[in-house]
Amino acid sequence: MSKFAGMTMNERLYIAGIADKFDAAVRRKDKTVLMELLAQIEIPAGQSQETIDLIFANPAKYGYED
């Protein structure tokens, strides 16, 4: 069983110690780094791309200011 089982994406990012890296990559709009970070926390590629697209479409909704 995965150590991330039953956790939200934010919980996974925090537990993995990469939440700050994720936030910085969002602010830079660095899709490559975001995909790599999400892979580290066992988010499937398709779901990762969808998540990134949602965040970039409405950053304020996810706590990121434009």
PyMOL Python script that loads the backbone (N, CA, C, O; Angstrom):
from pymol import cmd

cmd.read_pdbstr("""\
ATOM      1  N   MET A   1       0.840  -1.181   0.000  1.00  0.00           N
ATOM      2  CA  MET A   1       0.000   0.000   0.000  1.00  0.00           C
ATOM      3  C   MET A   1       0.884   1.243   0.000  1.00  0.00           C
ATOM      4  O   MET A   1       1.940   1.267   0.633  1.00  0.00           O
ATOM      5  N   SER A   2       0.445   2.266  -0.710  1.00  0.00           N
ATOM      6  CA  SER A   2       1.176   3.520  -0.808  1.00  0.00           C
ATOM      7  C   SER A   2       1.158   4.280   0.508  1.00  0.00           C
ATOM      8  O   SER A   2       0.170   4.239   1.242  1.00  0.00           O
ATOM      9  N   LYS A   3       2.243   4.969   0.804  1.00  0.00           N
ATOM     10  CA  LYS A   3       2.267   5.804   2.013  1.00  0.00           C
ATOM     11  C   LYS A   3       1.345   7.002   1.866  1.00  0.00           C
ATOM     12  O   LYS A   3       1.053   7.678   2.853  1.00  0.00           O
ATOM     13  N   PHE A   4       0.879   7.279   0.642  1.00  0.00           N
ATOM     14  CA  PHE A   4      -0.012   8.401   0.385  1.00  0.00           C
ATOM     15  C   PHE A   4      -1.488   7.995   0.326  1.00  0.00           C
ATOM     16  O   PHE A   4      -2.348   8.841   0.080  1.00  0.00           O
ATOM     17  N   ALA A   5      -1.785   6.742   0.543  1.00  0.00           N
ATOM     18  CA  ALA A   5      -3.167   6.253   0.442  1.00  0.00           C
ATOM     19  C   ALA A   5      -4.088   7.043   1.356  1.00  0.00           C
ATOM     20  O   ALA A   5      -3.784   7.263   2.529  1.00  0.00           O
ATOM     21  N   GLY A   6      -5.204   7.462   0.809  1.00  0.00           N
ATOM     22  CA  GLY A   6      -6.224   8.162   1.583  1.00  0.00           C
ATOM     23  C   GLY A   6      -5.941   9.624   1.840  1.00  0.00           C
ATOM     24  O   GLY A   6      -6.695  10.272   2.566  1.00  0.00           O
ATOM     25  N   MET A   7      -4.871  10.170   1.265  1.00  0.00           N
ATOM     26  CA  MET A   7      -4.511  11.570   1.495  1.00  0.00           C
ATOM     27  C   MET A   7      -4.939  12.440   0.324  1.00  0.00           C
ATOM     28  O   MET A   7      -4.988  11.988  -0.820  1.00  0.00           O
ATOM     29  N   THR A   8      -5.247  13.696   0.630  1.00  0.00           N
ATOM     30  CA  THR A   8      -5.516  14.671  -0.425  1.00  0.00           C
ATOM     31  C   THR A   8      -4.192  15.045  -1.086  1.00  0.00           C
ATOM     32  O   THR A   8      -3.118  14.713  -0.585  1.00  0.00           O
ATOM     33  N   MET A   9      -4.286  15.730  -2.199  1.00  0.00           N
ATOM     34  CA  MET A   9      -3.078  16.167  -2.874  1.00  0.00           C
ATOM     35  C   MET A   9      -2.261  17.095  -1.973  1.00  0.00           C
ATOM     36  O   MET A   9      -1.040  16.960  -1.894  1.00  0.00           O
ATOM     37  N   ASN A  10      -2.917  18.025  -1.301  1.00  0.00           N
ATOM     38  CA  ASN A  10      -2.193  18.949  -0.416  1.00  0.00           C
ATOM     39  C   ASN A  10      -1.518  18.210   0.735  1.00  0.00           C
ATOM     40  O   ASN A  10      -0.396  18.546   1.115  1.00  0.00           O
ATOM     41  N   GLU A  11      -2.182  17.226   1.281  1.00  0.00           N
ATOM     42  CA  GLU A  11      -1.575  16.430   2.342  1.00  0.00           C
ATOM     43  C   GLU A  11      -0.344  15.696   1.815  1.00  0.00           C
ATOM     44  O   GLU A  11       0.690  15.642   2.481  1.00  0.00           O
ATOM     45  N   ARG A  12      -0.462  15.142   0.632  1.00  0.00           N
ATOM     46  CA  ARG A  12       0.661  14.439   0.021  1.00  0.00           C
ATOM     47  C   ARG A  12       1.852  15.377  -0.193  1.00  0.00           C
ATOM     48  O   ARG A  12       2.991  15.026   0.115  1.00  0.00           O
ATOM     49  N   LEU A  13       1.576  16.570  -0.723  1.00  0.00           N
ATOM     50  CA  LEU A  13       2.643  17.550  -0.951  1.00  0.00           C
ATOM     51  C   LEU A  13       3.335  17.911   0.356  1.00  0.00           C
ATOM     52  O   LEU A  13       4.561  18.010   0.409  1.00  0.00           O
ATOM     53  N   TYR A  14       2.554  18.107   1.401  1.00  0.00           N
ATOM     54  CA  TYR A  14       3.116  18.467   2.706  1.00  0.00           C
ATOM     55  C   TYR A  14       3.963  17.333   3.283  1.00  0.00           C
ATOM     56  O   TYR A  14       5.098  17.551   3.705  1.00  0.00           O
ATOM     57  N   ILE A  15       3.408  16.134   3.297  1.00  0.00           N
ATOM     58  CA  ILE A  15       4.110  14.971   3.860  1.00  0.00           C
ATOM     59  C   ILE A  15       5.419  14.713   3.098  1.00  0.00           C
ATOM     60  O   ILE A  15       6.422  14.328   3.697  1.00  0.00           O
ATOM     61  N   ALA A  16       5.403  14.924   1.788  1.00  0.00           N
ATOM     62  CA  ALA A  16       6.595  14.707   0.967  1.00  0.00           C
ATOM     63  C   ALA A  16       7.601  15.851   1.099  1.00  0.00           C
ATOM     64  O   ALA A  16       8.735  15.738   0.634  1.00  0.00           O
ATOM     65  N   GLY A  17       7.190  16.946   1.731  1.00  0.00           N
ATOM     66  CA  GLY A  17       8.090  18.079   1.917  1.00  0.00           C
ATOM     67  C   GLY A  17       8.304  18.919   0.666  1.00  0.00           C
ATOM     68  O   GLY A  17       9.327  19.589   0.526  1.00  0.00           O
ATOM     69  N   ILE A  18       7.325  18.879  -0.249  1.00  0.00           N
ATOM     70  CA  ILE A  18       7.485  19.605  -1.510  1.00  0.00           C
ATOM     71  C   ILE A  18       6.378  20.631  -1.767  1.00  0.00           C
ATOM     72  O   ILE A  18       6.226  21.107  -2.892  1.00  0.00           O
ATOM     73  N   ALA A  19       5.616  20.968  -0.745  1.00  0.00           N
ATOM     74  CA  ALA A  19       4.526  21.930  -0.915  1.00  0.00           C
ATOM     75  C   ALA A  19       5.048  23.288  -1.384  1.00  0.00           C
ATOM     76  O   ALA A  19       4.455  23.906  -2.268  1.00  0.00           O
ATOM     77  N   ASP A  20       6.150  23.755  -0.799  1.00  0.00           N
ATOM     78  CA  ASP A  20       6.707  25.051  -1.197  1.00  0.00           C
ATOM     79  C   ASP A  20       7.211  25.021  -2.638  1.00  0.00           C
ATOM     80  O   ASP A  20       7.053  25.997  -3.372  1.00  0.00           O
ATOM     81  N   LYS A  21       7.812  23.912  -3.042  1.00  0.00           N
ATOM     82  CA  LYS A  21       8.282  23.770  -4.425  1.00  0.00           C
ATOM     83  C   LYS A  21       7.093  23.792  -5.385  1.00  0.00           C
ATOM     84  O   LYS A  21       7.162  24.388  -6.461  1.00  0.00           O
ATOM     85  N   PHE A  22       6.005  23.136  -4.983  1.00  0.00           N
ATOM     86  CA  PHE A  22       4.808  23.107  -5.817  1.00  0.00           C
ATOM     87  C   PHE A  22       4.247  24.520  -5.983  1.00  0.00           C
ATOM     88  O   PHE A  22       3.935  24.946  -7.095  1.00  0.00           O
ATOM     89  N   ASP A  23       4.121  25.239  -4.871  1.00  0.00           N
ATOM     90  CA  ASP A  23       3.596  26.609  -4.921  1.00  0.00           C
ATOM     91  C   ASP A  23       4.465  27.503  -5.802  1.00  0.00           C
ATOM     92  O   ASP A  23       3.941  28.289  -6.592  1.00  0.00           O
ATOM     93  N   ALA A  24       5.774  27.391  -5.676  1.00  0.00           N
ATOM     94  CA  ALA A  24       6.686  28.192  -6.490  1.00  0.00           C
ATOM     95  C   ALA A  24       6.538  27.851  -7.971  1.00  0.00           C
ATOM     96  O   ALA A  24       6.564  28.744  -8.818  1.00  0.00           O
ATOM     97  N   ALA A  25       6.385  26.574  -8.285  1.00  0.00           N
ATOM     98  CA  ALA A  25       6.221  26.157  -9.679  1.00  0.00           C
ATOM     99  C   ALA A  25       4.899  26.662 -10.252  1.00  0.00           C
ATOM    100  O   ALA A  25       4.834  27.033 -11.424  1.00  0.00           O
ATOM    101  N   VAL A  26       3.851  26.679  -9.440  1.00  0.00           N
ATOM    102  CA  VAL A  26       2.573  27.237  -9.905  1.00  0.00           C
ATOM    103  C   VAL A  26       2.749  28.707 -10.238  1.00  0.00           C
ATOM    104  O   VAL A  26       2.298  29.168 -11.287  1.00  0.00           O
ATOM    105  N   ARG A  27       3.396  29.438  -9.358  1.00  0.00           N
ATOM    106  CA  ARG A  27       3.589  30.880  -9.585  1.00  0.00           C
ATOM    107  C   ARG A  27       4.427  31.149 -10.838  1.00  0.00           C
ATOM    108  O   ARG A  27       4.227  32.161 -11.510  1.00  0.00           O
ATOM    109  N   ARG A  28       5.361  30.252 -11.156  1.00  0.00           N
ATOM    110  CA  ARG A  28       6.184  30.383 -12.371  1.00  0.00           C
ATOM    111  C   ARG A  28       5.477  29.814 -13.606  1.00  0.00           C
ATOM    112  O   ARG A  28       5.930  29.992 -14.737  1.00  0.00           O
ATOM    113  N   LYS A  29       4.363  29.129 -13.362  1.00  0.00           N
ATOM    114  CA  LYS A  29       3.627  28.419 -14.427  1.00  0.00           C
ATOM    115  C   LYS A  29       4.517  27.382 -15.108  1.00  0.00           C
ATOM    116  O   LYS A  29       4.518  27.252 -16.333  1.00  0.00           O
ATOM    117  N   ASP A  30       5.268  26.652 -14.299  1.00  0.00           N
ATOM    118  CA  ASP A  30       6.219  25.654 -14.785  1.00  0.00           C
ATOM    119  C   ASP A  30       5.565  24.268 -14.776  1.00  0.00           C
ATOM    120  O   ASP A  30       5.638  23.536 -13.789  1.00  0.00           O
ATOM    121  N   LYS A  31       4.934  23.934 -15.886  1.00  0.00           N
ATOM    122  CA  LYS A  31       4.201  22.665 -15.984  1.00  0.00           C
ATOM    123  C   LYS A  31       5.108  21.450 -15.842  1.00  0.00           C
ATOM    124  O   LYS A  31       4.706  20.434 -15.275  1.00  0.00           O
ATOM    125  N   THR A  32       6.319  21.552 -16.349  1.00  0.00           N
ATOM    126  CA  THR A  32       7.243  20.418 -16.281  1.00  0.00           C
ATOM    127  C   THR A  32       7.557  20.067 -14.835  1.00  0.00           C
ATOM    128  O   THR A  32       7.482  18.901 -14.446  1.00  0.00           O
ATOM    129  N   VAL A  33       7.905  21.060 -14.044  1.00  0.00           N
ATOM    130  CA  VAL A  33       8.215  20.826 -12.630  1.00  0.00           C
ATOM    131  C   VAL A  33       6.969  20.343 -11.895  1.00  0.00           C
ATOM    132  O   VAL A  33       7.052  19.435 -11.067  1.00  0.00           O
ATOM    133  N   LEU A  34       5.826  20.933 -12.187  1.00  0.00           N
ATOM    134  CA  LEU A  34       4.584  20.509 -11.532  1.00  0.00           C
ATOM    135  C   LEU A  34       4.299  19.037 -11.813  1.00  0.00           C
ATOM    136  O   LEU A  34       3.928  18.294 -10.904  1.00  0.00           O
ATOM    137  N   MET A  35       4.468  18.614 -13.057  1.00  0.00           N
ATOM    138  CA  MET A  35       4.250  17.203 -13.396  1.00  0.00           C
ATOM    139  C   MET A  35       5.215  16.307 -12.624  1.00  0.00           C
ATOM    140  O   MET A  35       4.823  15.246 -12.138  1.00  0.00           O
ATOM    141  N   GLU A  36       6.470  16.728 -12.510  1.00  0.00           N
ATOM    142  CA  GLU A  36       7.458  15.939 -11.771  1.00  0.00           C
ATOM    143  C   GLU A  36       7.100  15.841 -10.290  1.00  0.00           C
ATOM    144  O   GLU A  36       7.205  14.771  -9.690  1.00  0.00           O
ATOM    145  N   LEU A  37       6.678  16.955  -9.706  1.00  0.00           N
ATOM    146  CA  LEU A  37       6.320  16.957  -8.289  1.00  0.00           C
ATOM    147  C   LEU A  37       5.096  16.082  -8.031  1.00  0.00           C
ATOM    148  O   LEU A  37       5.053  15.340  -7.049  1.00  0.00           O
ATOM    149  N   LEU A  38       4.108  16.170  -8.909  1.00  0.00           N
ATOM    150  CA  LEU A  38       2.908  15.356  -8.727  1.00  0.00           C
ATOM    151  C   LEU A  38       3.210  13.867  -8.915  1.00  0.00           C
ATOM    152  O   LEU A  38       2.590  13.022  -8.270  1.00  0.00           O
ATOM    153  N   ALA A  39       4.146  13.551  -9.783  1.00  0.00           N
ATOM    154  CA  ALA A  39       4.565  12.153  -9.937  1.00  0.00           C
ATOM    155  C   ALA A  39       5.210  11.644  -8.651  1.00  0.00           C
ATOM    156  O   ALA A  39       5.033  10.484  -8.281  1.00  0.00           O
ATOM    157  N   GLN A  40       5.954  12.508  -7.974  1.00  0.00           N
ATOM    158  CA  GLN A  40       6.607  12.111  -6.721  1.00  0.00           C
ATOM    159  C   GLN A  40       5.590  11.714  -5.647  1.00  0.00           C
ATOM    160  O   GLN A  40       5.880  10.894  -4.776  1.00  0.00           O
ATOM    161  N   ILE A  41       4.396  12.306  -5.723  1.00  0.00           N
ATOM    162  CA  ILE A  41       3.378  11.991  -4.719  1.00  0.00           C
ATOM    163  C   ILE A  41       2.318  11.040  -5.281  1.00  0.00           C
ATOM    164  O   ILE A  41       1.205  10.935  -4.764  1.00  0.00           O
ATOM    165  N   GLU A  42       2.703  10.359  -6.348  1.00  0.00           N
ATOM    166  CA  GLU A  42       1.901   9.280  -6.931  1.00  0.00           C
ATOM    167  C   GLU A  42       0.543   9.719  -7.479  1.00  0.00           C
ATOM    168  O   GLU A  42      -0.452   9.005  -7.355  1.00  0.00           O
ATOM    169  N   ILE A  43       0.522  10.906  -8.088  1.00  0.00           N
ATOM    170  CA  ILE A  43      -0.667  11.356  -8.810  1.00  0.00           C
ATOM    171  C   ILE A  43      -0.471  10.933 -10.266  1.00  0.00           C
ATOM    172  O   ILE A  43       0.545  11.290 -10.863  1.00  0.00           O
ATOM    173  N   PRO A  44      -1.404  10.188 -10.857  1.00  0.00           N
ATOM    174  CA  PRO A  44      -1.259   9.731 -12.239  1.00  0.00           C
ATOM    175  C   PRO A  44      -1.133  10.904 -13.223  1.00  0.00           C
ATOM    176  O   PRO A  44      -1.693  11.975 -12.988  1.00  0.00           O
ATOM    177  N   ALA A  45      -0.406  10.702 -14.311  1.00  0.00           N
ATOM    178  CA  ALA A  45      -0.123  11.759 -15.281  1.00  0.00           C
ATOM    179  C   ALA A  45      -1.386  12.458 -15.792  1.00  0.00           C
ATOM    180  O   ALA A  45      -1.423  13.686 -15.864  1.00  0.00           O
ATOM    181  N   GLY A  46      -2.403  11.702 -16.140  1.00  0.00           N
ATOM    182  CA  GLY A  46      -3.645  12.308 -16.630  1.00  0.00           C
ATOM    183  C   GLY A  46      -4.296  13.199 -15.599  1.00  0.00           C
ATOM    184  O   GLY A  46      -4.757  14.296 -15.913  1.00  0.00           O
ATOM    185  N   GLN A  47      -4.332  12.729 -14.375  1.00  0.00           N
ATOM    186  CA  GLN A  47      -4.909  13.517 -13.291  1.00  0.00           C
ATOM    187  C   GLN A  47      -4.030  14.741 -12.989  1.00  0.00           C
ATOM    188  O   GLN A  47      -4.542  15.811 -12.661  1.00  0.00           O
ATOM    189  N   SER A  48      -2.712  14.574 -13.102  1.00  0.00           N
ATOM    190  CA  SER A  48      -1.797  15.690 -12.875  1.00  0.00           C
ATOM    191  C   SER A  48      -2.049  16.800 -13.877  1.00  0.00           C
ATOM    192  O   SER A  48      -2.143  17.970 -13.503  1.00  0.00           O
ATOM    193  N   GLN A  49      -2.158  16.439 -15.153  1.00  0.00           N
ATOM    194  CA  GLN A  49      -2.392  17.443 -16.195  1.00  0.00           C
ATOM    195  C   GLN A  49      -3.715  18.159 -15.966  1.00  0.00           C
ATOM    196  O   GLN A  49      -3.796  19.379 -16.111  1.00  0.00           O
ATOM    197  N   GLU A  50      -4.741  17.414 -15.611  1.00  0.00           N
ATOM    198  CA  GLU A  50      -6.050  18.006 -15.335  1.00  0.00           C
ATOM    199  C   GLU A  50      -5.966  18.976 -14.154  1.00  0.00           C
ATOM    200  O   GLU A  50      -6.538  20.065 -14.205  1.00  0.00           O
ATOM    201  N   THR A  51      -5.265  18.590 -13.105  1.00  0.00           N
ATOM    202  CA  THR A  51      -5.112  19.433 -11.922  1.00  0.00           C
ATOM    203  C   THR A  51      -4.378  20.723 -12.263  1.00  0.00           C
ATOM    204  O   THR A  51      -4.790  21.806 -11.845  1.00  0.00           O
ATOM    205  N   ILE A  52      -3.300  20.609 -13.018  1.00  0.00           N
ATOM    206  CA  ILE A  52      -2.531  21.790 -13.419  1.00  0.00           C
ATOM    207  C   ILE A  52      -3.390  22.724 -14.259  1.00  0.00           C
ATOM    208  O   ILE A  52      -3.384  23.937 -14.046  1.00  0.00           O
ATOM    209  N   ASP A  53      -4.122  22.170 -15.206  1.00  0.00           N
ATOM    210  CA  ASP A  53      -5.003  22.989 -16.052  1.00  0.00           C
ATOM    211  C   ASP A  53      -6.052  23.723 -15.220  1.00  0.00           C
ATOM    212  O   ASP A  53      -6.337  24.894 -15.472  1.00  0.00           O
ATOM    213  N   LEU A  54      -6.626  23.037 -14.228  1.00  0.00           N
ATOM    214  CA  LEU A  54      -7.621  23.672 -13.361  1.00  0.00           C
ATOM    215  C   LEU A  54      -7.017  24.819 -12.553  1.00  0.00           C
ATOM    216  O   LEU A  54      -7.621  25.884 -12.425  1.00  0.00           O
ATOM    217  N   ILE A  55      -5.839  24.595 -12.020  1.00  0.00           N
ATOM    218  CA  ILE A  55      -5.179  25.644 -11.231  1.00  0.00           C
ATOM    219  C   ILE A  55      -4.866  26.847 -12.114  1.00  0.00           C
ATOM    220  O   ILE A  55      -5.123  27.985 -11.721  1.00  0.00           O
ATOM    221  N   PHE A  56      -4.316  26.610 -13.301  1.00  0.00           N
ATOM    222  CA  PHE A  56      -3.960  27.715 -14.186  1.00  0.00           C
ATOM    223  C   PHE A  56      -5.191  28.450 -14.720  1.00  0.00           C
ATOM    224  O   PHE A  56      -5.118  29.646 -15.001  1.00  0.00           O
ATOM    225  N   ALA A  57      -6.315  27.755 -14.862  1.00  0.00           N
ATOM    226  CA  ALA A  57      -7.533  28.384 -15.360  1.00  0.00           C
ATOM    227  C   ALA A  57      -8.141  29.352 -14.341  1.00  0.00           C
ATOM    228  O   ALA A  57      -8.775  30.337 -14.718  1.00  0.00           O
ATOM    229  N   ASN A  58      -7.947  29.066 -13.044  1.00  0.00           N
ATOM    230  CA  ASN A  58      -8.532  29.903 -12.004  1.00  0.00           C
ATOM    231  C   ASN A  58      -7.631  29.882 -10.767  1.00  0.00           C
ATOM    232  O   ASN A  58      -8.004  29.306  -9.745  1.00  0.00           O
ATOM    233  N   PRO A  59      -6.450  30.503 -10.847  1.00  0.00           N
ATOM    234  CA  PRO A  59      -5.501  30.423  -9.746  1.00  0.00           C
ATOM    235  C   PRO A  59      -6.038  30.945  -8.408  1.00  0.00           C
ATOM    236  O   PRO A  59      -5.696  30.402  -7.358  1.00  0.00           O
ATOM    237  N   ALA A  60      -6.869  31.984  -8.431  1.00  0.00           N
ATOM    238  CA  ALA A  60      -7.404  32.553  -7.189  1.00  0.00           C
ATOM    239  C   ALA A  60      -8.249  31.528  -6.432  1.00  0.00           C
ATOM    240  O   ALA A  60      -8.248  31.509  -5.201  1.00  0.00           O
ATOM    241  N   LYS A  61      -8.954  30.692  -7.152  1.00  0.00           N
ATOM    242  CA  LYS A  61      -9.787  29.665  -6.523  1.00  0.00           C
ATOM    243  C   LYS A  61      -8.957  28.695  -5.681  1.00  0.00           C
ATOM    244  O   LYS A  61      -9.444  28.131  -4.701  1.00  0.00           O
ATOM    245  N   TYR A  62      -7.694  28.510  -6.081  1.00  0.00           N
ATOM    246  CA  TYR A  62      -6.812  27.568  -5.403  1.00  0.00           C
ATOM    247  C   TYR A  62      -5.776  28.258  -4.514  1.00  0.00           C
ATOM    248  O   TYR A  62      -4.799  27.643  -4.089  1.00  0.00           O
ATOM    249  N   GLY A  63      -6.005  29.548  -4.240  1.00  0.00           N
ATOM    250  CA  GLY A  63      -5.141  30.279  -3.322  1.00  0.00           C
ATOM    251  C   GLY A  63      -3.936  30.943  -3.953  1.00  0.00           C
ATOM    252  O   GLY A  63      -3.030  31.392  -3.250  1.00  0.00           O
ATOM    253  N   TYR A  64      -3.918  31.008  -5.266  1.00  0.00           N
ATOM    254  CA  TYR A  64      -2.817  31.662  -5.976  1.00  0.00           C
ATOM    255  C   TYR A  64      -3.358  32.935  -6.629  1.00  0.00           C
ATOM    256  O   TYR A  64      -4.370  32.909  -7.329  1.00  0.00           O
ATOM    257  N   GLU A  65      -2.680  34.020  -6.393  1.00  0.00           N
ATOM    258  CA  GLU A  65      -3.090  35.276  -7.013  1.00  0.00           C
ATOM    259  C   GLU A  65      -2.445  35.406  -8.377  1.00  0.00           C
ATOM    260  O   GLU A  65      -1.303  34.991  -8.577  1.00  0.00           O
ATOM    261  N   ASP A  66      -3.174  35.979  -9.310  1.00  0.00           N
ATOM    262  CA  ASP A  66      -2.603  36.232 -10.648  1.00  0.00           C
ATOM    263  C   ASP A  66      -1.563  37.304 -10.597  1.00  0.00           C
ATOM    264  O   ASP A  66      -0.978  37.647 -11.624  1.00  0.00           O
TER     265      ASP A  66
END
""", "prot")
cmd.dss("prot")
cmd.show_as("cartoon", "prot")
cmd.util.cbc("prot")
cmd.orient("prot")
